[in-house]
Amino acid sequence: MTDLAVIPILPTLHTLLLALPVGIVALLMLLRRLAEPGMPARLLRLGWRLRGLLLTCTAVAGLVIFAATRSGARFEAHSDGVSFQPGHWPTARGDLQRLGVNDPVGGPTGGGINWKTGGPTQSYYATPAIAGDRLYCVASSGGRRGRIECRSLLDGGLLWTAAPAGYRATFSSPVLSSRYLVCGEGLHNDRMARIVCIDVAPHHVGELLWTFQTNSHVECTPVIDGERVYAGAGDDGVYCLQLDPDIPEDERLVWHVSGRNLPDAETSLAVHNGRVYVGLGNGGEAVCVLDAATGQMIRRLPMPYPVFGLPAIDGERLYVGMGRGDYVHAANDPAGQVCCIDLNSLTVEWTYATPATVLGAVAVAGDDLLFASADGTVHRLDRNGDVINTWESGERVLTSPAVTDDAVYIVTGTGRLYGLTRDLKPFWQVEVGGARRCVSSPVVASGQVCFGTEEAGLISAGSRAAQTEPVWHGQAGGNAAFDTSADPLPVHGRVHWQWPAESRNESTDITAAVGVIGDHILVPVANGPEAGLVCLRWNASGTGGPAEQWHHREPAGIHVSPAAAGRQVFVTTGQPGETSRELRALALDTGNVEWRHPVSAAASGRLYLGGPAGNSLCIADVPDGLSLLTTDGHLHWRSRVGHVRHPVAMEAGRILTAGTDPPSLVLLDGPTGRTLWRVPLDSVPTTSALLLGDHCLVGTRAGLEWRRLLDGERIEQTSHAATSILPHDEVTSLIRTGDSSVTWGDASNAIHVLDCETGDAHSIAMPERPGRPLHVGGHLLFADEAGLDAVVLRAGASPRLWCDLSKVGTPAAPGVWSRGILLLPVDGGGLVGIGE
């Protein structure tokens, strides 16, 4: 697809002049041969003998030409239930704010691929346009031929296709106004490309209304403004045409500004308040303002880089991206910027430098400006050009974002779709295999995201109301849900119940945190007569302790916390050093085994359940690595990252793990297991790793490691207030206590709190070394020899005794807060429930 590269091209007229002498010589030689004696008679006799064949070929050619000039439509059998709605998508991305949204309610919150069409031989370079439940796009076959398609948003079914004769593979995206669809033609090296108008109304669907030929390619997405069409034609400049199909063809052209004045007019235009705004690429490096009625140049604003981004307009400002590099080739010295132009004075109001070119649009959403630079950074600015925050995708992004009221959708150059919150926190990811390259931007409609790829077809992904089952991630640590609770903490706590009841008079050892899913409490028992996994169920009356529902017995015991999703529970049997260990999937309702997966005696067996709707199990099942399994037991991949002793962190399709042998921090791509980066650690990890926005953290024997998610490089702590409180003592616990804050305990008998975004930090001195804390309602709960202490998360706070545990025993594992009750394992005494 190198035709997409934005490079200088040879003018069409020059090419024709070079070929003219050759054509003249060939014509003279033909005339000389026809003038030889007897040649006309021989040709007539040959024609008479072949008269049948010649007549048949002539008739077929006539029919083909007639059909091609009338319409290229082909109807399919998928139109039932997909009603026609007049289109209103008159410009690239649907409107001048470039939001790419035809759904005011919102985009998807989860889900996977709904449908896909096409394949390796059919490319979708263009961005789809939406009208009601119909999607309009351009399919390119074999890199040379193209067709305009209308498909159902419901299932991707083909409703009809149309194309004029010889229509070529196309980068331009269709636009819609009422019954009219207008699109360009060609890739970057094509010549004599056309602007095409097709009827999309019922009874005329697919009818070719008119075409207009230019002298270059039309990669630009046209603009329909009232009764006129505006389009850039590469080095042939900019055209203004009449939209009305009934006017004579010799009156179609309103005006044309040649490529001598507007070189490399590649990107989509913006038409607003009687003006046309044109970005110029290589050889132009400017934003030009034309009179929409006449094409007269009003102002030319020189820019430092080629302008390939789509100009966006909101209010009295225009926002446009630019830079060095194109859709195929990254620049050797990448740089870019976004420019804000005041539309009243036509002067540059501010600029914002980017690490690479901006090829997509700046989406204007309320007070936010959202866009991606080609290095993979998603930027969020305010209207004054000040950065609010950024997010790193880790790979090239060549497209525009789609932005709803509460989400931002990004498609990377390899076809990975991300859903981000408006403050750029990832919440969803879909992997499209075999995409090769994506230059088609996402659009949001009917609660789904649609976009094209070069080799994986046209994609629809996600659902607005994705049905997600309850998920319990697994062992406390990583980004597990039970590290924190928003419930208010009672002033004092007391023991409400104990399981097993004291009357059993038997020792029950629980050495890992319990799991909670719905009404079920999953208790991993390591030793004693109850060894195995016990499922308790909350008392429906709300009084008394929970009752046993089932008991999955395992003589080797369960020594790590279970995970659960939907109606399944996942446990690792035994402990390191023992043989015949397994990962087992159990039915939540009965405890029956559904499938088994072997776990090495030398592996830790730590597991973490993550992915969309909790459908991926990451487990340390081998001595030197991790495996990812589906919840039906199929091995997806295995990565040799070294020995993993602590649970992983999994978020937005990435897996962060802290290896102990050798000591290292490794970031993996969740769908593939590919190593994104690996950095050595100076000391052995003592906690699970945490993913926190653009940061990652892990506790070690030598203190807290605070690193960038982008590449694993250390955060320069000298620029933060945290410098003075980041000790080098062994970290004993690390939990997440907010969107950007963490809390950890260390061997110096202190609790430390750090906000990774601001660098604000403080310490709280403790009388004894604290156990693993639990964050509840702005307080930390932790165990010491006296019982459970509580401390407010603020500088200068002092701990106080919250619950006396002298009658039930010493805490044996981290506690879990659920329904206003702390579920706490105690030495030899099983599980106790502590509340107000």
C-alpha positions in Angstrom: 0.0 0.0 0.0 2.9 2.4 -0.7 0.5 4.4 -2.9 -0.7 5.9 0.4 2.6 7.5 1.0 2.5 11.3 0.8 5.4 12.1 -1.5 6.0 14.7 -4.3 4.4 13.5 -7.6 5.1 14.3 -11.3 2.4 16.6 -12.8 0.1 14.8 -15.3 0.7 17.2 -18.1 4.5 16.6 -18.0 3.8 12.8 -18.2 1.7 13.3 -21.3 4.3 15.5 -23.1 6.9 12.8 -22.5 4.7 10.1 -24.1 3.5 12.2 -27.0 6.6 11.7 -29.4 6.3 7.9 -28.9 2.6 8.0 -29.9 3.2 10.1 -33.0 6.0 7.7 -34.3 3.7 4.7 -33.7 0.8 6.3 -35.6 3.1 7.2 -38.6 4.3 3.6 -38.9 0.7 2.3 -38.9 -0.3 4.7 -41.6 2.7 3.7 -43.8 1.8 0.0 -43.4 -1.8 0.7 -44.5 -0.6 2.5 -47.6 1.1 -0.6 -48.9 -0.4 -2.1 -52.1 -3.2 -4.7 -51.4 -3.3 -4.1 -47.7 -6.9 -2.7 -47.6 -8.3 -5.6 -49.6 -6.6 -8.2 -47.3 -8.1 -6.5 -44.2 -11.6 -6.5 -45.7 -11.4 -10.3 -46.5 -10.2 -11.0 -42.9 -13.0 -9.0 -41.4 -15.6 -10.8 -43.5 -14.4 -14.2 -42.3 -14.5 -13.1 -38.7 -17.8 -11.2 -39.0 -19.7 -13.3 -36.5 -17.0 -12.9 -33.8 -16.7 -9.2 -34.4 -20.4 -8.6 -34.2 -20.7 -10.5 -30.9 -17.7 -8.6 -29.4 -19.2 -5.3 -30.5 -22.6 -6.1 -29.0 -21.1 -7.3 -25.6 -18.9 -4.2 -25.5 -21.9 -2.0 -26.2 -23.9 -3.6 -23.4 -21.0 -3.3 -20.9 -20.5 0.4 -21.7 -24.2 1.1 -21.5 -24.5 -0.6 -18.1 -21.4 1.1 -16.8 -22.6 4.5 -17.8 -26.0 3.8 -16.2 -25.1 2.3 -12.8 -22.7 0.0 -11.1 -25.2 -1.0 -8.4 -25.5 -4.7 -7.4 -28.3 -5.5 -4.9 -27.9 -8.2 -2.2 -30.4 -10.0 0.0 -29.7 -8.4 3.3 -31.9 -5.3 3.1 -34.8 -6.7 5.2 -35.3 -4.6 8.4 -32.7 -1.9 7.5 -34.8 1.2 6.7 -33.4 4.0 4.6 -32.8 7.4 6.3 -31.6 10.5 4.5 -27.9 11.0 5.1 -26.4 13.8 7.0 -22.6 13.2 7.1 -21.6 16.1 4.8 -17.9 16.3 5.7 -15.1 14.1 7.1 -15.8 12.6 10.5 -19.5 13.8 10.2 -19.1 17.4 11.4 -16.6 20.2 11.8 -15.9 19.2 15.3 -14.5 15.9 13.8 -16.1 13.7 16.5 -16.8 10.7 14.3 -20.0 10.0 16.1 -23.6 9.4 14.9 -24.9 8.3 18.2 -25.6 10.9 20.9 -26.3 8.3 23.6 -22.8 7.0 23.7 -20.3 4.4 22.5 -19.6 0.8 23.6 -18.5 0.0 27.1 -17.1 -3.5 26.3 -17.6 -6.5 24.1 -15.6 -8.0 21.3 -15.9 -8.1 17.5 -19.5 -8.1 16.4 -18.9 -8.7 12.7 -16.2 -8.3 10.1 -16.3 -8.4 6.3 -13.7 -8.7 3.6 -10.3 -10.3 4.2 -6.7 -10.2 3.0 -7.6 -9.3 -0.6 -10.1 -6.5 0.2 -8.8 -3.3 1.8 -10.7 -0.6 3.5 -8.6 2.5 3.5 -11.5 5.0 3.8 -13.4 5.9 6.9 -17.0 4.9 6.9 -20.0 7.3 6.9 -23.2 6.6 8.8 -26.9 7.3 8.2 -29.3 5.5 10.5 -28.6 1.8 10.5 -26.6 2.0 7.3 -22.9 2.2 6.9 -21.3 3.5 3.6 -17.7 2.7 2.9 -15.3 2.0 0.0 -13.8 -1.4 -0.5 -10.6 -1.8 -2.5 -9.7 -5.1 -4.1 -6.2 -6.2 -5.1 -4.9 -2.7 -4.5 -6.3 -1.4 -7.8 -10.1 -1.6 -8.0 -12.7 -0.1 -5.7 -16.4 -0.2 -5.1 -18.7 1.9 -2.9 -20.6 -0.3 -0.5 -23.7 0.1 1.6 -23.9 -2.3 4.6 -26.2 -2.9 7.5 -24.9 -1.8 10.9 -26.8 -4.7 12.5 -24.8 -7.5 10.9 -22.5 -6.1 8.3 -24.7 -7.5 5.5 -24.2 -6.0 2.1 -27.2 -4.0 0.9 -25.8 -2.8 -2.4 -22.6 -1.8 -4.1 -21.9 0.7 -6.9 -19.0 2.2 -8.9 -18.5 3.9 -12.2 -16.6 2.0 -14.8 -12.9 1.6 -13.9 -13.3 2.9 -10.4 -9.9 2.6 -8.6 -8.8 1.7 -5.1 -9.7 4.7 -3.0 -8.5 6.5 0.2 -11.2 9.2 0.1 -14.1 8.6 2.4 -17.8 9.0 1.3 -19.9 11.9 2.5 -23.7 12.1 2.5 -26.3 14.8 2.2 -30.0 13.7 1.9 -30.1 11.4 -1.2 -26.6 12.2 -2.4 -23.3 10.3 -1.7 -20.1 12.0 -2.9 -16.7 10.4 -2.8 -13.2 10.8 -4.4 -11.2 8.2 -6.2 -7.6 6.9 -6.3 -4.5 6.5 -4.2 -1.5 8.8 -4.2 0.1 7.7 -7.4 -3.1 7.7 -9.5 -3.9 10.3 -12.2 -7.1 11.5 -13.9 -9.1 10.5 -10.8 -12.8 11.5 -10.4 -15.2 13.0 -8.0 -18.2 10.7 -8.0 -21.9 11.3 -7.0 -24.3 8.4 -6.4 -27.9 8.3 -5.5 -28.7 6.4 -2.2 -32.5 6.9 -2.1 -34.9 3.9 -2.5 -35.8 3.0 -6.1 -32.7 4.9 -7.3 -30.1 3.3 -5.0 -26.7 3.0 -6.5 -27.5 5.1 -9.6 -24.5 7.0 -10.9 -25.6 10.6 -11.0 -22.4 12.3 -12.3 -18.6 12.1 -12.2 -16.1 14.9 -12.6 -12.5 14.1 -13.7 -9.5 15.9 -12.3 -5.9 15.8 -13.4 -4.6 14.1 -10.3 -5.8 11.8 -7.5 -8.7 12.7 -5.1 -7.6 11.3 -1.7 -9.3 14.2 -0.1 -12.7 13.5 1.5 -15.1 15.9 -0.2 -17.4 18.4 1.6 -21.0 18.9 0.7 -22.1 22.4 1.6 -25.6 23.3 0.5 -25.7 22.9 -3.3 -22.0 22.7 -3.8 -19.2 20.1 -3.5 -15.7 21.0 -2.5 -12.7 18.7 -2.9 -8.9 18.7 -3.1 -7.2 16.9 -5.9 -3.6 16.5 -4.8 -1.3 18.5 -7.1 -4.3 19.6 -9.2 -5.5 22.0 -6.5 -9.1 22.4 -5.2 -12.4 22.2 -7.1 -15.9 23.6 -6.4 -18.7 21.8 -8.2 -22.5 22.0 -8.5 -24.2 19.1 -6.6 -27.4 19.1 -8.7 -27.4 16.1 -11.0 -29.8 17.8 -13.5 -27.5 20.6 -14.6 -25.5 20.3 -17.8 -22.1 18.7 -17.3 -20.4 21.7 -18.9 -21.8 23.8 -16.0 -20.7 21.4 -13.3 -17.5 23.3 -12.5 -18.0 26.5 -10.4 -14.3 27.3 -9.9 -10.9 25.6 -9.7 -7.8 26.8 -8.0 -4.8 25.1 -9.7 -2.1 23.1 -8.0 0.4 25.8 -8.8 -1.2 27.9 -6.1 -2.4 25.0 -3.9 0.2 22.2 -4.2 -0.4 18.8 -2.5 -4.0 19.5 -1.4 -4.4 16.1 0.1 -6.3 16.4 3.3 -10.0 17.0 3.8 -11.2 20.6 3.6 -13.3 22.6 6.1 -16.1 24.8 4.7 -17.5 27.4 7.2 -19.2 30.7 7.0 -18.5 31.3 3.3 -14.8 30.2 3.5 -12.9 27.1 2.5 -9.9 26.1 4.7 -7.2 24.1 2.9 -4.2 22.3 4.4 -1.3 21.9 2.0 1.2 19.0 2.3 4.7 18.6 0.8 5.7 21.7 -1.2 2.8 23.7 0.3 3.3 23.7 4.1 0.5 26.1 4.7 -3.2 26.6 5.7 -5.0 28.6 3.0 -8.3 30.4 3.3 -10.4 30.7 0.1 -13.6 32.5 -0.7 -16.2 29.7 -1.0 -18.2 31.5 -3.7 -15.3 32.4 -6.0 -12.2 30.4 -4.9 -10.3 33.7 -4.5 -7.4 33.5 -2.0 -8.1 35.4 1.2 -5.1 34.4 3.3 -2.2 32.0 3.2 -0.8 31.1 6.6 2.7 29.4 6.3 3.3 26.5 8.6 6.6 24.8 9.7 5.5 21.4 8.5 3.3 19.7 5.8 -0.4 19.9 6.9 -2.1 16.5 6.5 -4.4 16.7 9.5 -8.1 17.5 9.1 -8.9 21.0 10.1 -11.6 21.2 12.9 -13.7 24.2 13.6 -15.7 25.2 16.7 -16.8 28.7 17.4 -14.3 31.2 16.1 -11.3 28.9 16.2 -9.8 26.3 13.8 -7.5 23.5 15.0 -5.3 21.5 12.7 -2.4 19.0 13.1 0.7 18.7 11.0 4.3 17.4 11.0 7.0 15.4 9.3 6.1 11.9 8.2 3.2 10.2 6.4 0.9 7.2 6.6 3.6 4.7 5.5 7.0 6.3 6.4 7.9 7.6 9.8 10.2 10.6 9.6 13.9 10.2 10.6 13.5 13.4 12.6 9.9 13.2 13.7 8.2 16.4 14.9 4.8 17.9 14.7 2.4 20.4 16.1 -1.2 21.4 16.5 -2.1 24.9 15.5 -5.0 27.1 16.7 -6.1 29.8 14.2 -8.4 32.7 15.1 -11.1 32.8 12.4 -11.7 36.5 12.8 -8.2 37.8 12.5 -6.9 34.7 10.5 -3.8 34.7 12.7 -2.2 31.9 14.7 -3.4 32.1 18.3 -1.2 29.3 19.8 0.7 26.1 18.9 1.3 22.9 20.7 4.4 20.8 19.9 4.0 17.0 19.5 6.7 14.3 19.3 5.5 13.2 15.8 3.2 14.3 13.1 -0.5 14.5 13.6 -2.2 12.8 10.6 -5.8 12.7 12.0 -8.2 15.3 13.2 -8.3 17.3 16.4 -11.6 16.3 17.9 -13.3 19.2 19.6 -15.5 17.9 22.5 -16.8 20.5 24.9 -13.8 22.1 26.5 -11.4 19.3 25.4 -9.2 19.0 22.3 -8.4 15.3 21.7 -6.0 13.9 19.1 -3.2 11.4 18.5 0.3 11.9 17.2 1.9 9.2 15.0 4.2 8.0 17.8 1.1 6.7 19.6 0.5 9.4 22.1 -3.1 10.5 22.7 -3.2 14.1 23.8 -5.9 16.0 25.7 -5.6 19.8 25.7 -7.9 22.6 26.9 -9.1 25.3 24.5 -6.0 27.4 25.3 -3.6 24.7 24.2 -2.5 23.7 27.7 -2.0 20.0 28.1 -4.4 18.3 30.6 -3.0 14.8 30.2 -1.7 12.3 27.7 -1.8 8.5 27.2 0.7 6.3 25.5 -0.6 3.5 23.2 2.9 2.1 22.6 2.5 1.9 18.8 1.9 4.2 15.8 -1.5 5.9 15.5 -2.4 7.2 12.0 -6.1 8.0 12.6 -8.5 10.3 14.2 -10.2 9.6 17.6 -13.9 9.1 17.9 -15.2 11.0 20.9 -18.5 10.6 22.7 -19.7 12.3 25.9 -17.8 9.9 28.1 -15.3 8.0 26.0 -12.5 8.3 23.5 -11.9 5.5 20.9 -8.5 5.0 19.3 -7.4 2.6 16.6 -3.7 2.0 16.3 -1.7 1.4 13.1 -1.9 -2.4 13.6 -5.6 -2.5 14.2 -5.9 -2.5 18.0 -9.0 -0.7 19.3 -8.9 1.1 22.6 -11.7 2.6 24.7 -10.5 5.4 27.0 -12.4 7.5 29.4 -12.5 11.2 28.7 -9.6 11.7 31.0 -7.7 9.0 29.0 -7.9 6.1 31.3 -8.2 2.8 29.3 -11.2 0.7 30.0 -11.6 -1.6 27.0 -9.5 -3.1 24.2 -10.2 -5.3 21.2 -7.4 -6.9 19.1 -8.0 -7.3 15.4 -5.6 -10.0 14.0 -4.0 -9.7 10.6 -4.9 -6.0 10.1 -1.4 -5.1 8.8 -2.1 -1.4 8.8 -5.0 0.8 9.7 -5.5 4.3 8.2 -9.3 4.2 8.5 -10.5 6.1 11.5 -13.1 4.8 13.9 -16.7 6.0 13.9 -19.3 5.4 16.6 -22.9 4.4 15.8 -25.6 2.3 17.3 -23.4 1.6 20.3 -20.6 0.1 18.3 -17.3 1.2 16.8 -16.7 0.7 13.1 -13.4 1.1 11.1 -11.6 -0.4 8.2 -8.3 -2.3 7.9 -5.9 -3.0 5.1 -6.0 -6.8 5.3 -8.6 -7.8 8.0 -11.6 -6.3 6.4 -14.2 -3.9 7.8 -14.8 -4.2 11.5 -17.6 -3.6 14.0 -16.8 -4.0 17.7 -18.3 -3.4 21.1 -21.7 -3.0 22.6 -23.2 -0.2 24.6 -24.6 -2.4 27.3 -22.0 -5.1 27.4 -23.2 -7.8 29.8 -20.4 -8.3 32.3 -20.6 -11.0 34.9 -19.2 -10.3 38.4 -15.4 -10.9 38.5 -13.1 -11.6 41.5 -9.6 -11.2 40.1 -7.7 -13.4 42.5 -4.9 -13.0 45.1 -4.8 -9.6 46.8 -2.3 -7.5 44.9 -1.9 -6.2 41.5 -5.0 -4.2 40.5 -7.3 -6.5 42.4 -10.7 -5.0 43.4 -10.5 -5.8 47.1 -7.6 -3.6 47.9 -10.0 -0.7 48.4 -13.6 0.0 49.3 -15.6 3.2 49.3 -17.8 2.0 52.2 -17.6 4.2 55.3 -15.5 2.6 58.1 -17.4 2.2 61.4 -15.9 3.9 64.4 -15.2 0.6 66.0 -15.3 -3.0 64.9 -16.4 -6.2 66.7 -16.4 -9.9 65.7 -19.9 -10.9 64.5 -19.3 -14.5 63.6 -16.6 -17.2 63.1 -16.3 -20.1 60.6 -16.0 -22.9 61.3 -18.0 -22.6 64.6 -15.9 -22.9 67.7 -17.9 -26.0 68.6 -16.0 -28.0 66.0 -12.8 -27.6 68.1 -10.6 -28.3 65.1 -7.8 -26.2 63.6 -8.6 -24.6 60.2 -5.6 -22.9 58.5 -6.4 -20.2 55.9 -3.2 -18.7 54.5 -4.6 -16.7 51.6 -7.3 -14.0 51.2 -10.8 -15.3 50.5 -12.7 -14.4 47.3 -16.1 -12.8 47.1 -18.5 -13.0 44.1 -22.2 -12.2 44.4 -23.6 -13.9 47.5 -20.6 -16.4 47.7 -17.6 -16.3 49.9 -14.8 -18.6 48.6 -12.5 -19.8 51.4 -9.1 -21.4 50.5 -8.2 -23.8 53.3 -4.6 -24.8 53.4 -4.6 -27.5 56.1 -6.8 -29.4 58.5 -10.0 -31.4 58.0 -11.5 -28.6 55.9 -8.5 -28.5 53.4 -9.7 -27.5 49.9 -12.1 -24.8 48.8 -15.2 -24.1 50.9 -18.0 -22.0 49.4 -20.0 -20.1 52.0 -23.2 -18.1 51.2 -24.4 -15.0 52.9 -27.4 -15.5 55.1 -30.4 -14.2 53.1 -32.0 -12.7 56.3 -28.9 -10.6 56.8 -28.4 -12.0 60.4 -25.9 -14.4 61.6 -22.9 -15.8 59.7 -22.8 -17.4 56.3 -23.7 -21.0 55.7 -21.8 -23.6 53.8 -23.0 -24.3 50.3 -20.4 -26.8 49.1 -16.9 -28.1 49.9 -14.4 -29.1 47.2 -11.9 -31.2 49.2 -8.2 -31.3 48.3 -5.8 -33.1 50.7 -2.9 -30.8 49.4 -4.9 -27.8 50.4 -5.5 -24.5 48.6 -2.7 -22.0 49.4 -3.4 -19.1 47.0 -6.6 -17.0 46.7 -9.2 -18.2 44.2 -10.5 -16.2 41.3 -14.1 -16.2 39.9 -16.2 -14.9 37.1 -19.8 -15.6 36.1 -20.6 -19.1 37.3 -17.0 -20.4 37.5 -14.3 -20.5 40.2 -10.6 -21.0 39.6 -8.1 -22.4 42.1 -4.6 -23.7 42.2 -4.1 -26.8 44.3 -1.1 -27.6 46.6 1.9 -25.4 47.1 5.4 -25.1 45.5 7.5 -28.2 45.9 4.5 -30.6 45.7 3.7 -32.8 42.7 0.4 -33.3 40.9 -0.6 -29.7 41.3 -3.4 -28.3 39.1 -5.3 -25.2 38.1 -9.0 -26.3 38.4 -12.2 -24.7 37.1 -15.1 -25.4 39.4 -18.8 -24.7 39.0 -19.8 -21.9 41.3 -23.2 -23.5 42.2 -21.9 -27.0 43.0 -18.1 -27.0 43.2 -17.8 -29.7 40.6 -14.7 -29.8 38.4 -15.2 -28.5 34.9 -11.6 -28.7 33.6 -8.0 -29.1 34.8 -4.6 -27.6 33.8 -1.3 -28.9 35.1 0.9 -26.6 37.3 4.6 -27.3 37.8 5.9 -28.2 41.3 8.5 -25.4 40.9 5.9 -22.7 39.9 4.2 -20.4 42.4 0.7 -21.1 40.9 -0.3 -17.5 41.5 -3.3 -16.6 39.2 -5.0 -13.4 38.1 -8.3 -13.2 36.3 -8.7 -10.3 33.9 -9.5 -9.2 30.4 -12.9 -8.1 29.1 -15.6 -9.5 31.4 -12.9 -11.6 33.2 -12.3 -14.0 30.3 -8.5 -14.5 30.6 -6.6 -16.4 33.3 -3.0 -15.5 33.8 -1.1 -18.0 35.9 2.4 -18.8 36.9 2.2 -22.5 36.0 5.8 -23.0 34.9 9.0 -22.3 36.8 10.2 -19.6 34.4 7.1 -17.9 33.1 3.4 -17.2 32.7 0.6 -18.7 30.7 -2.6 -17.1 29.6 -5.7 -19.4 29.4 -9.2 -18.8 28.4 -11.9 -19.5 31.0 -12.8 -22.7 29.1 -9.2 -24.0 29.7 -7.5 -23.4 26.3 -3.9 -22.3 26.4 -3.6 -19.0 24.5 0.1 -18.3 25.0 3.1 -18.9 27.3 5.8 -16.3 28.0 9.2 -17.1 29.5 9.6 -14.0 31.7 11.4 -15.7 34.6 10.2 -17.0 37.9 7.0 -15.2 39.0 6.3 -15.3 42.8 3.6 -12.6 43.0 0.3 -12.1 41.1 0.4 -10.0 38.0 -1.4 -6.7 37.2 -3.7 -6.8 34.2 -5.3 -3.7 32.7 -6.4 -2.4 29.2 -4.8 -5.4 27.5 -1.4 -5.2 29.2 0.1 -7.5 31.8 2.7 -6.2 34.2 4.7 -8.8 36.2 7.6 -8.6 38.6 10.0 -11.5 38.1 12.2 -12.7 41.0 14.7 -14.9 39.1 16.1 -12.8 37.6 14.8 -9.7 39.3 13.0 -7.8 36.6 9.9 -5.8 35.6 8.2 -7.0 32.4 5.3 -5.5 30.4 3.5 -8.0 28.1 0.9 -7.5 25.4 -2.1 -9.3 26.8 -3.7 -10.6 23.6 -0.4 -12.0 22.2 2.0 -12.4 25.2 4.6 -10.4 23.3 7.2 -8.6 25.5 6.7 -4.9 25.2 9.6 -4.1 27.4 11.8 -5.7 30.1 13.9 -3.8 32.7 16.2 -5.3 35.3 15.6 -4.5 39.0 18.5 -3.9 41.4 16.7 -6.0 44.1 14.2 -8.9 44.4 10.5 -7.8 44.2 8.6 -8.3 47.5 5.1 -7.3 46.2 2.9 -7.5 43.2 3.4 -4.8 40.6 0.8 -2.1 40.1 -0.5 -0.4 36.9 -1.5 3.2 37.7 -2.3 5.3 34.6 1.0 6.0 32.9 3.0 4.7 35.9 4.0 1.3 37.2 5.3 0.5 40.6 6.6 -2.5 42.5 8.0 -3.0 46.0 11.5 -4.6 46.4 13.9 -5.4 49.2 15.7 -2.1 48.4 12.6 0.2 48.4 9.9 1.2 46.0 10.5 1.1 42.2 8.5 3.9 40.4 8.7 3.7 36.6 7.1 4.9 33.4 4.6 2.6 31.7 5.8 3.7 28.3 9.3 2.1 28.5 9.9 1.1 32.0 12.4 3.9 32.7 12.6 5.2 36.2 10.6 8.3 37.1 12.9 11.2 37.9 12.0 11.6 41.5 14.1 14.7 41.9 11.3 16.7 40.3 8.7 15.5 42.9 8.1 16.2 46.5 8.2 12.5 47.0 12.0 12.4 47.0 12.4 12.8 50.7 10.0 10.0 51.6 11.0 7.3 49.2 13.1 5.2 51.6 15.3 2.4 50.7 13.9 0.0 53.2 12.3 -3.3 52.2 8.7 -2.8 51.1 6.3 -5.2 52.9 3.1 -4.2 51.2 1.8 -2.1 48.3 -1.8 -1.3 47.5 -3.7 1.2 45.3 -5.6 3.8 47.3 -6.9 6.1 44.5 -7.0 6.8 40.8 -3.4 8.0 41.0 -2.2 7.2 44.6 -0.6 4.2 46.2 0.2 3.3 49.8 3.0 1.0 51.0 4.5 -0.2 54.2 8.1 -0.9 54.8 10.6 -2.4 57.3 11.1 1.0 59.0 7.6 0.6 60.7 6.0 3.3 58.5 3.2 3.7 56.0 3.9 5.9 53.0 1.3 7.6 50.6 2.2 8.8 47.1 0.2 10.6 44.4 1.9 9.6 41.2 0.4 12.4 39.2 1.4 15.3 41.5 4.3 13.8 43.3 2.7 14.8 46.6 3.7 12.3 49.4 3.7 11.9 53.1 4.5 9.2 55.7 2.7 8.0 58.8 4.8 6.6 61.6 3.6 3.3 63.1 4.4 1.8 66.6 5.0 -1.6 65.1 5.7 -3.0 61.6 2.3 -3.0 59.9 0.8 -5.9 58.1 -0.8 -5.7 54.7 -3.2 -2.7 54.8 -6.8 -2.5 53.5 -8.2 0.7 52.3 -11.8 1.4 53.6 -13.6 4.7 53.4 -10.5 6.9 53.5 -8.9 4.8 56.3 -6.2 2.1 56.3 -6.9 -1.0 58.3 -3.9 -3.2 59.2 -3.1 -5.8 61.8 -0.5 -5.8 64.5 -0.1 -7.9 67.7 -2.9 -5.9 69.6 -5.5 -6.4 66.9 -6.7 -4.3 64.0 -5.6 -0.6 63.8 -7.2 2.2 61.7 -5.5 5.3 60.5 -6.8 8.2 58.4 -4.9 8.7 55.1 -3.4 12.1 55.8 -0.1 13.5 57.0 0.3 13.6 60.8 -2.4 11.0 61.5 -2.0 8.6 64.3 -3.3 5.0 64.4 -6.0 3.8 66.8 -7.2 0.4 67.8 -10.3 -0.4 65.8 -11.0 -4.0 66.8 -9.5 -6.2 69.6 -8.6 -9.7 68.2 -7.3 -11.2 71.4 -10.2 -13.7 71.7 -10.0 -15.0 68.1 -6.4 -15.0 67.1 -3.7 -13.3 65.0 -4.5 -12.4 61.4 -3.1 -15.1 59.1 -3.8 -13.5 55.7 -5.1 -10.2 54.1 -8.6 -9.3 54.9 -11.4 -8.5 52.4 -14.1 -5.9 52.9 -17.6 -6.9 51.7 -21.1 -5.7 52.6 -19.8 -3.7 55.6 -18.0 -6.8 57.0 -14.2 -7.5 57.1 -13.6 -11.1 56.2 -10.4 -11.9 58.0 -8.5 -15.3 58.3 -7.0 -15.9 61.7 -4.4 -18.4 62.8 -6.0 -21.8 63.4 -9.4 -20.2 63.8 -10.7 -20.1 60.2 -12.5 -17.0 59.1 -14.1 -14.3 61.2 -16.5 -11.6 60.2 -15.9 -8.2 61.7 -18.3 -5.2 61.5 -19.9 -2.4 63.4 
